């Protein structure tokens, strides 16, 4: 009996020294860094004018959930048209009652980017600009600057579109140029109009809501956020408040939630976002991550918000189109 007790004490001591104490120390360091003012002035720099990019737009208040109206937020679709249709059917989407908001990355990788855009336009949906839309539109701008043909209606299949693209370009750039030739000019223009940040407004039971593809830096006004990081960030340096697209680091949404709890209730903001399929569906009090890896065979996720602020999460299984 004494030997068993001795082993238990030794095991607990080892666990304390090897795991628990370092975890507590790290947590205390993180709390201290989240509480302290940053050592640099990130966010105070001048923001340049963006000629072909809308940084912030406010949702028309007619779409806010009142009465029987609902907001339906959907994570990264990536051209998975069948899954998007199945998800909208599963949530009983009604165009005359509900408003669809897409968290960006609605194009690329999947089988039918054109179909997704067409459906979004037909339903009067709103989308923010994701990193894949941004890269695609930069490719379009480069093609336009070089006088290359865009939106070629004869490019009705992958083979024809591929033959029209310079084969010396990197594979990712060739894919974007192929997509440019398969979309209509109206579809490309629609993507250009998608803002980086969508200010949804006040939703009963939740408070102020914002949609962005990747994330936001706490304590920085929306109009002073870095658009690249809004579309790409995954982590944040707590000492400098500088965000990064890298996976390894302190999760930006953890810091966002920490900072929101410090604010008066009427100043808190809840973010709906996508982008981070590795973390998957990631629901916290003031951040709702909806990218659950549909294009890779995961799930397509919707957040349905009604007039009382009740949140319902609905998913459909996806076929998987890329590894």
Protein Blocks (a to p, Z undefined) as FASTA:
>chain_A
ZZmmmmmmmmmmmmmmmmmmmmmmmmmmmmmmmmpccfbfehjaccdddfkbcfbdcddf
klpcghjbccdddddfklpamlmmmmmmmnopafklmccddebjkeghiablmlmmmmmm
mnopacdddfklmmmmmmmmmmmmnopaehifklmbfklmmmmpcfkbcfklmmmmmmmm
mpcfklmmmmmmpcfbdcfbjcehibpcdddfkbccehiafklccfklmmmpmbdcfklo
pacfbfbdcdfklmmmmmmmmpcfklgccdddehilmnopaddfkbccfbgolmnopacd
dddddfkopacddddddebjaZZ
